[in-house]
């Protein structure tokens, strides 16, 4: 599991993230604002209250948490099977 070590709020509902392995980059979460539980973010000041949780995830109070692995994939542009080797297809022989 990837863990976020630093988060910085940027304009436009974007976050600059740094992970424990040194990977860093920006994620744009503006497409989620106002949808479902993300209606909470309609107030920009609430979005800015992001914190890193005990498992390296991003949290907004006790209402929203975002998986660090999913954010790592967004930052790196990788596919799940690129970082989770167990997801790679195994060749089967007939």
N, C-alpha and C positions, 0 to 999 in steps of 0.2 A: 504494500500500500504506500502510495506517495503521500507526503505530508507537506503542507504549506508552512513555511517558516516566517514569511513576511508578506504583508498586504498593504498596499497604498491605494487609496481612493483617487480616481482620476475623473475629470469632467465627463459627462455624457454616460453615466452608469457603466463606467469601465473601471477595472481593477488591474493594478500591476501586481503580479504574484511572483514570489520566489519560493522554490521548493527546497527541501533539505538536501537534495542531490546537486544543488547549484543551478538547476534549470530555472529560467525566469522569462516572463513575458506578460502580455496584456490580454485580458479577456473582456469582451464587450457583452454586457448582460442587458443592454437596452431593449432587446426584443422581448424580454420576459416581463418588463415593467407593466403593471396593471393587470396581468393575467393570473387568475387563481390566487394562490397564496402570495404571489408577487405584487398584488395590489398594495401591500404594505410599503413597497418601494415608491409609490406615487409621491410620497413626501421625500424629496431628496435628502433631507437631514436624517431620515431613518436609514436610508441606504448607506450613508456615511458612517453609521454606527457598527459596521461590520467588524467582527473579531475572529480570531483563530481559536477554534475549539480544542478540546483536550486530545482529539484524535487527528489533528491537523486539518480539519475541515473548516469551512467558513460558516459563521453563524451570525444571525441577527436575532438577538434575544433567544427566546425558546420557541420562536415561530418558524424560522427558516434555517435550514442548514444545507450546504452544497458539498457534494462528495469531492474530495481532493483528487481522486483518480480521474473523474470526469473533467475536472478543470485542467489537469495535467495534459489530458488528450487534446483539449482545446488549445492550450498554449503551444504544444509541440506539433500539432497536426498529425499525430500518430494514430494508428488504429489500436483497438484494445488488444488484439493478438500480438502487436509489436512490443507491448510491455508486460503482458500476461502470457507467458509461454504456454501454459496449459490450454489456452484457447486456440492454439495453432492446430490446423487440421493435420491429422496423422494419415500417412499414406497406408492404405489397406491393399493387400494383395489378394487376388481371387484365386 
